[in-house]
Amino acid sequence: MSKWNIQPSDVGGVLTAVAAHIGEEGGSEGLVGAMTAVEELVTEISTEANSAPVSVALGEFAQHNFDLMGDMASLTVSAVSGASEATTQYVNGNLDMAAEAQENAGVVPEPPTYGPNVPV
């Protein structure tokens, strides 16, 4: 039988690092920050180019790449949330098992009694 040995503090450290790579909405760090910076640059370039064909091409470029980056961010957030939830359930399961073991500690079942009227 396999045995689980998850270190919640280590998992938390990894999830925190991954979350930093994603960044926060409105922030300038991580993937979300990069997406914001690219959006600003594409808009600025389109304005400076002042050309319909360039603006259309930039729009298509942005649409394609923002779809990919958005999917990456969504999947990563989903993975981080799932790993966090699974670790929480693991910890809660361990606490439940520990509580049950503690509750059962010292419980000694009554020894069977033998006699002429008690089946063996």
MIKOL-577461 format. One record per residue: residue number from 0; x, y, z of N, C-alpha, C in turn; residue in three letters. Coordinates in steps of 0.001 Angstrom, whole numbers, plus 500000, padded with zeros to 6 digits. Each point is the difference from the previous one (the first is absolute). Layout:
TORTI    nr      nc1      nc2      nc3     cac1     cac2     cac3      cc1      cc2      cc3   rest
TORTI   NUM        X        Y        Z        X        Y        Z        X        Y        Z    ALA
...
! end
This chain:
TORTI    nr      nc1      nc2      nc3     cac1     cac2     cac3      cc1      cc2      cc3   rest
TORTI     0   500847   498820   500000   499153   501180   500000   500889   501239   500000    MET
TORTI     1   499678   500957   499186   500797   501220   499936   499674   500904   501186    SER
TORTI     2   500921   500885   500278   499859   500890   501151   500198   501437   499521    LYS
TORTI     3   499147   500877   500492   500101   501411   499642   500894   500691   501008    TRP
TORTI     4   500805   500918   499503   500850   500782   500874   500122   501404   499413    ASN
TORTI     5   498961   500769   500186   499961   501363   499463   500432   500961   501090    ILE
TORTI     6   500889   500903   499652   500446   501040   500925   499251   501287   499648    GLN
TORTI     7   498925   500312   500743   499169   501164   499655   500790   501305   499892    PRO
TORTI     8   501002   500198   500837   500765   501251   499920   500787   500074   498692    SER
TORTI     9   500520   498864   499535   500712   499981   498720   499046   500258   498843    ASP
TORTI    10   498825   499390   500064   498983   500234   498963   499621   501472   499984    VAL
TORTI    11   499803   500571   501177   499663   501419   500087   501068   500881   499374    GLY
TORTI    12   501265   499652   500217   501095   500772   499404   499979   499948   498484    GLY
TORTI    13   499760   498806   499457   499939   499849   498543   498801   500761   499438    VAL
TORTI    14   498851   499873   500658   498804   500689   499505   500170   501518   500056    LEU
TORTI    15   500663   500497   501028   500262   501438   500095   500909   500458   498865    THR
TORTI    16   501027   499204   499704   500915   500353   498905   499271   499992   498660    ALA
TORTI    17   499165   498998   499780   499254   499921   498740   499028   501177   499896    VAL
TORTI    18   499325   500313   501098   499064   501136   499994   500728   501302   499663    ALA
TORTI    19   501236   500142   500458   500778   501201   499677   500294   500069   498501    ALA
TORTI    20   500196   498838   499376   500242   499983   498552   498744   500370   499221    HIS
TORTI    21   498848   499739   500583   498743   500389   499350   499788   501495   500157    ILE
TORTI    22   500244   500522   501195   499784   501408   500279   498570   500253   500439    GLY
TORTI    23   499738   501240   500318   498668   500391   500465   499382   500981   499024    GLU
TORTI    24   498683   499928   499904   499288   500924   499120   500289   501432   500439    GLU
TORTI    25   500370   500813   499054   500315   501390   500298   501451   500196   500425    GLY
TORTI    26   500736   498908   500166   501397   500088   500405   500927   500053   498802    GLY
TORTI    27   501271   500208   500277   500972   500089   498909   500935   498797   499969    SER
TORTI    28   499743   499002   500821   500871   498834   500086   499365   498787   499325    GLU
TORTI    29   500824   499027   499673   499533   498724   499490   499352   500089   498631    GLY
TORTI    30   499317   498915   499632   499351   499915   498697   498946   501076   499813    LEU
TORTI    31   499225   500247   501037   498955   501025   499896   500629   501373   499767    VAL
TORTI    32   501094   500296   500672   500706   501265   499787   500569   500094   498598    GLY
TORTI    33   500531   498872   499491   500533   499985   498637   498888   500236   498984    ALA
TORTI    34   498849   499404   500251   498866   500204   499088   499585   501473   499970    MET
TORTI    35   499988   500632   501146   499635   501420   500074   501019   500852   499254    THR
TORTI    36   501280   499682   500185   501048   500764   499325   499915   499828   498483    ALA
TORTI    37   499759   498770   499538   499878   499754   498561   498792   500739   499436    VAL
TORTI    38   498900   499974   500731   498795   500706   499545   500281   501498   499832    GLU
TORTI    39   500691   500581   500984   500328   501427   499922   500919   500294   498818    GLU
TORTI    40   500991   499140   499783   500930   500213   498885   499310   499848   498646    LEU
TORTI    41   499156   498997   499872   499288   499794   498731   499114   501215   499700    VAL
TORTI    42   499322   500490   501014   499147   501177   499811   500837   501212   499608    THR
TORTI    43   501130   500178   500666   500885   501140   499700   500576   499892   498588    GLU
TORTI    44   500423   498812   499611   500564   499805   498661   498938   500247   498934    ILE
TORTI    45   498808   499492   500247   498916   500190   499034   499682   501482   499824    SER
TORTI    46   499984   500722   501120   499735   501441   499934   501102   500721   499239    THR
TORTI    47   501255   499662   500303   501136   500657   499338   500072   499658   498516    GLU
TORTI    48   499665   498744   499661   500066   499592   498587   498952   500737   499181    ALA
TORTI    49   498848   500257   500619   498924   500726   499321   499717   499397   498618    ASN
TORTI    50   499908   498670   499958   499801   499282   498735   498988   498881   500235    SER
TORTI    51   498966   499981   499176   498961   498979   500145   500560   498578   499854    ALA
TORTI    52   500830   499715   498972   500520   498630   499870   500878   499590   501200    PRO
TORTI    53   500800   500928   500506   500844   499692   501155   499122   499772   501230    VAL
TORTI    54   498997   500825   500176   499098   499843   501142   499257   498664   499951    SER
TORTI    55   499553   499600   498800   499310   498715   499850   500950   498857   500343    VAL
TORTI    56   501220   500058   499478   500985   498944   500271   500338   499934   501489    ALA
TORTI    57   500175   501148   500628   500273   500025   501437   498818   499438   500795    LEU
TORTI    58   498786   500332   499553   498804   499484   500663   499916   498481   499914    GLY
TORTI    59   500312   499452   498809   499987   498546   499836   501088   499341   500838    GLU
TORTI    60   501174   500608   500022   501095   499503   500832   499594   499988   501471    PHE
TORTI    61   499439   501108   500441   499602   500119   501403   498913   498988   500348    ALA
TORTI    62   499000   499866   499137   498897   499070   500261   500534   498575   500165    GLN
TORTI    63   500830   499579   499070   500544   498638   500043   500815   499773   501275    HIS
TORTI    64   500892   500918   500285   500899   499811   501143   499311   500213   501346    ASN
TORTI    65   499047   500926   500060   499275   500192   501257   499108   498804   500302    PHE
TORTI    66   499456   499360   498964   499237   498767   500225   500899   498929   500625    ASP
TORTI    67   501203   499839   499440   500936   499004   500537   500423   500332   501428    LEU
TORTI    68   500357   501254   500227   500437   500394   501348   498860   499904   501004    MET
TORTI    69   498799   500357   499575   498838   499876   500885   499739   498548   500372    GLY
TORTI    70   500120   499104   499014   499825   498574   500275   501082   499496   500958    ASP
TORTI    71   501235   500445   499784   501096   499590   500901   499719   500463   501419    MET
TORTI    72   499578   501231   500157   499714   500535   501334   498846   499239   500648    ALA
TORTI    73   498941   499750   499240   498832   499296   500544   500350   498586   500434    SER
TORTI    74   500729   499281   499155   500382   498629   500345   500939   499964   501208    LEU
TORTI    75   500893   500963   500076   500929   500032   501121   499275   500324   501296    THR
TORTI    76   499081   500947   499954   499198   500326   501188   499195   498777   500430    VAL
TORTI    77   499430   499293   499038   499237   498799   500302   500889   498940   500660    SER
TORTI    78   501206   499817   499482   500923   499019   500567   500422   500384   501421    ALA
TORTI    79   500287   501273   500212   500396   500470   501328   498842   499812   500989    VAL
TORTI    80   498800   500353   499573   498830   499838   500870   499757   498533   500323    SER
TORTI    81   500108   499147   499000   499797   498571   500210   501037   499400   500927    GLY
TORTI    82   501253   500367   499815   501062   499485   500871   499826   500493   501429    ALA
TORTI    83   499583   501240   500146   499762   500552   501333   498855   499267   500688    SER
TORTI    84   498909   499789   499270   498843   499298   500557   500362   498559   500367    GLU
TORTI    85   500738   499331   499132   500403   498615   500272   500885   499924   501240    ALA
TORTI    86   500908   500946   500153   500880   500008   501172   499197   500273   501261    THR
TORTI    87   499034   500912   499915   499143   500283   501150   499225   498749   500406    THR
TORTI    88   499462   499295   499009   499264   498767   500295   500922   498950   500617    GLN
TORTI    89   501235   499922   499515   500989   499066   500557   500259   500328   501470    TYR
TORTI    90   500215   501273   500290   500257   500426   501387   498775   499696   500859    VAL
TORTI    91   498816   500356   499511   498775   499719   500757   499817   498511   500216    ASN
TORTI    92   500312   499186   498996   499912   498552   500137   500949   499484   501061    GLY
TORTI    93   501212   500529   500010   500967   499608   501028   499512   500407   501383    ASN
TORTI    94   499420   501195   500100   499488   500454   501295   498839   499127   500447    LEU
TORTI    95   499126   499627   499056   498878   499123   500333   500501   498630   500466    ASP
TORTI    96   500987   499460   499270   500548   498701   500397   500682   500087   501358    MET
TORTI    97   500721   501093   500239   500671   500174   501289   498972   500118   501124    ALA
TORTI    98   498925   500742   499765   498955   500141   501012   499351   498650   500286    ALA
TORTI    99   499758   499225   498961   499404   498672   500198   500955   499085   500761    GLU
TORTI   100   501272   500046   499656   500982   499173   500706   500085   500416   501464    ALA
TORTI   101   499975   501303   500244   500065   500481   501377   498741   499590   500761    GLN
TORTI   102   498865   500069   499340   498734   499616   500623   499998   498511   500354    GLU
TORTI   103   500620   499199   499141   500032   498563   500220   501138   499560   500918    ASN
TORTI   104   500934   500889   500257   501127   499642   500865   499491   499734   501408    ALA
TORTI   105   500450   498925   500563   499613   499671   501366   498669   499290   500099    GLY
TORTI   106   499329   499812   498886   498737   499277   500022   500329   498511   499975    VAL
TORTI   107   499637   499350   501046   500264   498569   500095   498660   499286   499940    VAL
TORTI   108   499829   499152   499023   498721   499306   499909   499837   499025   501159    PRO
TORTI   109   498768   499802   500360   499700   499046   501060   500431   498608   499556    GLU
TORTI   110   500696   499269   500878   500394   498638   499609   498761   499113   499930    PRO
TORTI   111   500041   499063   499102   498841   499113   499897   499881   499158   501267    PRO
TORTI   112   498806   499754   500376   499763   499146   501161   499600   498626   499506    THR
TORTI   113   500529   499022   500656   499701   498621   499638   499269   499348   501155    TYR
TORTI   114   499079   499242   499673   499263   499264   501003   499048   499017   499350    GLY
TORTI   115   499242   499324   500794   499127   498966   499436   498916   500579   499097    PRO
TORTI   116   499580   501232   500208   498914   500569   499186   500511   500965   498929    ASN
TORTI   117   501320   500192   499878   500593   500937   499039   500658   499203   498893    VAL
TORTI   118   499583   500211   498733   500621   499237   498912   501457   500433   499814    PRO
TORTI   119   500810   499054   499599   501422   500261   499782   500268   500202   498547    VAL
! end
